[in-house]
Amino acid sequence: MSGVNQSCVSNTELQTYQHQVYVVVYAIIFTLGLPCNLVALWVFRQYVKETKKAVLFMMNLALADLMQVLTLPLRIYYYHYNKWPFGQPFCIFCFYLKYVNMYASIFFLACISLRRCELNMYPLKHSSSKKKGDLVVCVSGWLLVFLCCIPFPVLRTPIHLRGPAGNEVCFSELPMQPVGIPVACTLIIMAELLGFILPLVLVLVCACLNVASLRSRTEGVSHDRREQRRAMKLVMSCLMVFLVCFVPYHVTFPLDFLAKVGALGCSVREQVLRSHPWTLCLASINSCLDPIMYYRTTKEFWRRGQSPHTI
């Protein structure tokens, strides 16, 4: 399978369109995501030792979001000026970091969902304020994500390439390595299965179990209904962030991969390359949506000083 079909027309127009989308959306994400995730990390740092509500996972999720947000100015610069003056190795590193942060976010969203499911279904079993295994899970998760994301930069041609204006290209313009159809299909299936489908199934199952558990407690028990509604919103917010941000991207990801290795016709390729930037931006918007999930629990962190037993 060869590189992108050079007979396809309107490449310059398509590139301009993609760059405009990235500049506008990334600027908005950076403006909102930077302060929100900094505040979230500060709040979690204050209460990570006192709470048992998956705060360590939320801290790592906020860290992944912050790492992504901090790289956005470089992307905005490249897409605005159509040049990359920082060297190809740094370009490959930033390109790689994008996928690391995205799949780390998916991993920790799944961990948060699982922890909430455990706390709601087995509150006595998980009543300790310190979860010794959480740190091991976080470190292992980061290592797993770093290793599994290595194919993304490896599949890009590691040479100094120049664009139409003679500038060094980066990010979405990095050409794909020539790969065969079996290799391409294998990589797509593994990325979709391990990085998306399995976490999605886990989040869906945990959300359903959480809702069922909360509803069963409501029947015949005099609990604070407002607290229960807040807890249910917290459970569902994790699922909603997953569905809004990562489902669209992983629907277009296989098509975008095939388009960039030249496996699609020009008309289909153009439609895919016009829609994929929007789904990639949606995957980045999780940096702004995740703090909404954090701030649903912030009041409970502050109230913990007066009510240590609150879950």
C-alpha positions as CSV (number, residue, x, y, z in Angstrom):
1,M,0.0,0.0,0.0
2,S,1.5,3.3,-1.1
3,G,1.3,6.8,0.4
4,V,-1.6,9.2,0.0
5,N,-2.9,9.3,-3.5
6,Q,-1.3,12.3,-5.1
7,S,-4.0,12.5,-7.9
8,C,-6.5,13.8,-5.4
9,V,-7.2,17.5,-6.0
10,S,-7.8,20.4,-3.7
11,N,-5.1,19.4,-1.3
12,T,-4.2,23.0,-0.5
13,E,-7.8,24.0,0.0
14,L,-8.4,21.0,2.3
15,Q,-5.3,21.8,4.3
16,T,-6.3,25.4,4.8
17,Y,-9.7,24.3,6.0
18,Q,-8.2,21.8,8.4
19,H,-5.8,24.4,9.8
20,Q,-8.6,27.0,10.4
21,V,-10.6,24.4,12.3
22,Y,-7.7,23.5,14.5
23,V,-6.6,27.1,15.2
24,V,-10.1,28.2,16.4
25,V,-11.0,25.1,18.4
26,Y,-7.6,24.7,20.0
27,A,-7.5,28.3,21.1
28,I,-10.9,27.9,22.8
29,I,-9.8,24.7,24.5
30,F,-6.5,26.3,25.7
31,T,-8.3,29.3,27.1
32,L,-10.8,27.3,29.1
33,G,-8.9,24.1,29.8
34,L,-5.7,25.7,31.4
35,P,-7.3,27.4,34.4
36,C,-10.0,24.7,34.9
37,N,-7.4,21.9,35.2
38,L,-5.0,23.9,37.3
39,V,-7.8,24.6,39.8
40,A,-8.9,21.0,39.7
41,L,-5.4,19.8,40.5
42,W,-5.1,22.2,43.4
43,V,-8.4,21.0,44.9
44,F,-7.5,17.3,44.5
45,R,-4.1,17.9,46.1
46,Q,-5.8,19.3,49.2
47,Y,-8.1,16.3,49.6
48,V,-6.4,13.3,48.1
49,K,-5.5,11.9,51.5
50,E,-8.9,12.5,53.0
51,T,-11.3,11.2,50.4
52,K,-12.0,7.8,49.0
53,K,-13.8,8.9,45.9
54,A,-11.4,8.1,43.1
55,V,-9.6,11.4,43.6
56,L,-6.2,9.9,42.7
57,F,-7.7,8.8,39.3
58,M,-9.2,12.2,38.9
59,M,-5.8,13.9,39.6
60,N,-4.2,11.8,36.9
61,L,-7.0,12.5,34.5
62,A,-6.6,16.3,35.2
63,L,-2.8,15.9,34.7
64,A,-3.3,14.2,31.3
65,D,-5.7,17.0,30.3
66,L,-3.2,19.7,31.5
67,M,-0.4,18.1,29.5
68,Q,-2.5,18.1,26.4
69,V,-3.6,21.8,27.0
70,L,0.0,22.9,27.5
71,T,1.0,21.6,24.0
72,L,-1.9,23.4,22.2
73,P,0.0,26.7,21.8
74,L,2.6,24.9,19.6
75,R,-0.2,23.3,17.5
76,I,-1.9,26.7,17.2
77,Y,1.4,28.3,16.1
78,Y,1.9,25.6,13.4
79,Y,-1.6,25.6,12.0
80,H,-1.7,29.4,12.0
81,Y,1.7,30.1,10.4
82,N,2.0,26.9,8.4
83,K,5.5,26.2,9.6
84,W,7.3,24.3,12.4
85,P,10.6,25.8,13.4
86,F,11.2,23.6,16.5
87,G,12.7,20.6,14.8
88,Q,11.3,17.3,13.7
89,P,12.2,15.3,16.9
90,F,10.2,17.7,19.0
91,C,7.3,17.6,16.4
92,I,7.2,13.8,16.7
93,F,7.3,14.0,20.5
94,C,4.3,16.5,20.6
95,F,2.5,14.3,18.1
96,Y,3.1,11.3,20.3
97,L,2.1,13.1,23.4
98,K,-1.3,13.9,21.9
99,Y,-2.3,10.3,21.7
100,V,-0.7,9.5,25.1
101,N,-2.9,12.1,26.8
102,M,-6.0,11.0,24.9
103,Y,-5.7,7.3,25.8
104,A,-4.6,8.1,29.4
105,S,-7.8,10.1,29.7
106,I,-9.8,7.1,28.5
107,F,-8.0,4.8,30.9
108,F,-8.6,7.1,33.9
109,L,-12.3,7.7,33.0
110,A,-12.7,3.9,33.1
111,C,-10.9,3.7,36.5
112,I,-13.2,6.5,37.9
113,S,-16.3,4.6,36.7
114,L,-15.1,1.4,38.2
115,R,-14.3,3.0,41.5
116,R,-17.7,4.7,41.7
117,C,-19.3,1.3,41.0
118,E,-17.3,-0.3,43.8
119,L,-18.2,2.4,46.3
120,N,-21.9,2.4,45.5
121,M,-22.3,-1.4,45.4
122,Y,-19.9,-2.3,48.2
123,P,-19.6,0.7,50.5
124,L,-18.3,-1.2,53.5
125,K,-15.7,-3.2,51.6
126,H,-14.2,0.1,50.2
127,S,-14.7,2.2,53.3
128,S,-11.0,2.9,53.8
129,S,-10.0,6.5,53.0
130,K,-6.7,5.2,51.5
131,K,-6.7,2.9,48.5
132,K,-3.2,1.4,48.4
133,G,-3.6,-0.1,45.0
134,D,-4.6,3.2,43.3
135,L,-1.0,4.4,42.9
136,V,0.0,1.1,41.4
137,V,-2.9,1.2,39.0
138,C,-2.1,4.8,38.0
139,V,1.6,4.1,37.4
140,S,0.8,0.9,35.5
141,G,-1.8,2.7,33.4
142,W,0.7,5.5,32.4
143,L,3.3,2.9,31.4
144,L,0.8,0.9,29.4
145,V,-0.5,3.9,27.5
146,F,3.1,5.1,26.8
147,L,4.0,1.7,25.3
148,C,0.8,1.2,23.4
149,C,1.0,4.6,21.7
150,I,4.5,4.1,20.3
151,P,3.1,2.9,16.9
152,F,1.5,6.3,16.3
153,P,4.9,8.2,15.9
154,V,6.6,5.1,14.4
155,L,4.2,5.0,11.5
156,R,5.1,8.6,10.6
157,T,8.0,9.2,8.2
158,P,10.9,10.4,10.4
159,I,12.5,12.7,7.8
160,H,12.7,16.4,7.3
161,L,9.9,17.1,4.9
162,R,8.9,20.4,3.4
163,G,5.5,21.8,2.6
164,P,4.5,23.8,-0.4
165,A,6.0,27.0,1.1
166,G,9.3,25.3,1.9
167,N,8.5,25.0,5.6
168,E,8.9,21.8,7.7
169,V,5.6,20.0,8.1
170,C,4.3,18.6,11.4
171,F,1.2,17.0,13.1
172,S,-1.6,16.2,10.6
173,E,0.8,16.7,7.6
174,L,3.3,14.1,8.7
175,P,3.2,11.4,6.0
176,M,2.5,7.8,6.8
177,Q,5.0,5.0,6.4
178,P,4.1,2.6,3.6
179,V,2.3,-0.3,5.2
180,G,0.4,-3.3,3.8
181,I,-3.4,-3.9,4.2
182,P,-3.0,-6.7,6.8
183,V,-0.7,-4.6,9.0
184,A,-3.0,-1.5,8.7
185,C,-6.1,-3.6,9.6
186,T,-4.3,-5.2,12.5
187,L,-3.2,-1.9,14.0
188,I,-6.6,-0.4,13.6
189,I,-8.4,-3.3,15.2
190,M,-5.9,-3.3,18.2
191,A,-6.2,0.4,18.7
192,E,-10.0,0.3,18.5
193,L,-10.4,-2.7,20.7
194,L,-7.9,-2.0,23.5
195,G,-8.0,1.8,23.4
196,F,-11.7,2.4,22.9
197,I,-14.2,-0.6,22.8
198,L,-13.1,-2.3,26.0
199,P,-13.0,0.9,28.1
200,L,-16.4,1.9,26.6
201,V,-17.9,-1.4,27.6
202,L,-16.5,-1.1,31.1
203,V,-17.8,2.5,31.5
204,L,-21.3,1.5,30.2
205,V,-21.5,-1.5,32.5
206,C,-20.3,0.6,35.5
207,A,-22.8,3.3,34.7
208,C,-25.7,0.9,34.5
209,L,-24.7,-0.8,37.8
210,N,-24.3,2.5,39.5
211,V,-27.8,3.7,38.4
212,A,-29.4,0.5,39.4
213,S,-27.6,0.6,42.8
214,L,-28.7,4.2,43.5
215,R,-32.3,3.5,42.5
216,S,-32.5,0.4,44.7
217,R,-31.3,2.5,47.7
218,T,-34.0,5.0,47.1
219,E,-36.8,2.5,47.5
220,G,-38.0,2.2,51.1
221,V,-35.0,4.2,52.6
222,S,-35.1,7.8,53.8
223,H,-32.1,9.3,52.2
224,D,-31.3,12.8,51.0
225,R,-32.8,12.7,47.5
226,R,-30.7,15.7,46.5
227,E,-27.5,13.9,47.4
228,Q,-28.6,10.9,45.5
229,R,-29.4,12.9,42.4
230,R,-25.9,14.6,42.7
231,A,-24.3,11.2,42.9
232,M,-26.2,9.9,39.9
233,K,-25.1,13.0,37.9
234,L,-21.5,12.3,38.9
235,V,-21.8,8.7,37.7
236,M,-23.4,9.7,34.4
237,S,-21.0,12.6,33.7
238,C,-18.1,10.2,33.2
239,L,-20.1,8.3,30.6
240,M,-21.2,11.5,28.9
241,V,-17.7,12.8,28.5
242,F,-16.7,9.5,27.1
243,L,-19.5,9.4,24.6
244,V,-19.3,13.0,23.5
245,C,-15.5,13.2,23.2
246,F,-14.2,9.8,22.2
247,V,-16.9,7.9,20.3
248,P,-16.9,10.3,17.3
249,Y,-13.2,10.2,17.0
250,H,-12.9,6.4,17.1
251,V,-15.7,6.2,14.5
252,T,-13.6,8.3,12.0
253,F,-10.2,7.1,13.2
254,P,-10.1,3.9,11.0
255,L,-11.3,5.8,7.9
256,D,-8.7,8.6,8.5
257,F,-6.0,6.0,8.9
258,L,-7.0,4.3,5.6
259,A,-7.3,7.7,3.9
260,K,-3.7,8.7,4.8
261,V,-2.2,5.4,3.6
262,G,-4.0,5.9,0.3
263,A,-6.6,3.1,0.6
264,L,-9.6,5.3,-0.2
265,G,-10.8,7.0,-3.3
266,C,-10.4,10.7,-3.7
267,S,-14.0,11.6,-3.0
268,V,-14.3,9.5,0.1
269,R,-10.9,10.5,1.2
270,E,-11.8,14.2,1.0
271,Q,-15.0,13.7,3.1
272,V,-13.1,11.8,5.7
273,L,-10.3,14.3,6.0
274,R,-12.9,17.1,6.3
275,S,-14.8,15.4,9.1
276,H,-11.9,13.9,11.1
277,P,-10.5,17.3,12.3
278,W,-13.8,17.9,14.1
279,T,-13.8,14.6,15.8
280,L,-10.2,15.1,16.8
281,C,-11.1,18.4,18.3
282,L,-14.0,16.7,20.1
283,A,-11.5,14.3,21.6
284,S,-9.5,17.4,22.8
285,I,-12.5,19.1,24.3
286,N,-12.5,16.5,27.1
287,S,-9.9,18.8,28.7
288,C,-12.7,21.3,29.2
289,L,-15.5,18.8,30.0
290,D,-13.6,16.7,32.5
291,P,-13.5,19.6,35.1
292,I,-17.3,19.7,35.0
293,M,-17.2,16.2,36.4
294,Y,-14.6,17.3,39.0
295,Y,-16.6,20.3,40.2
296,R,-19.6,18.2,40.8
297,T,-17.7,16.7,43.7
298,T,-15.9,19.8,44.9
299,K,-18.7,20.8,47.4
300,E,-18.4,17.3,48.9
301,F,-14.7,17.8,49.4
302,W,-15.2,21.1,51.2
303,R,-18.0,19.6,53.3
304,R,-15.9,16.6,54.3
305,G,-14.4,18.7,57.1
306,Q,-17.8,18.9,58.8
307,S,-19.1,15.4,57.7
308,P,-16.2,12.9,57.6
309,H,-18.5,10.0,56.9
310,T,-19.9,11.5,53.7
311,I,-19.2,9.4,50.6
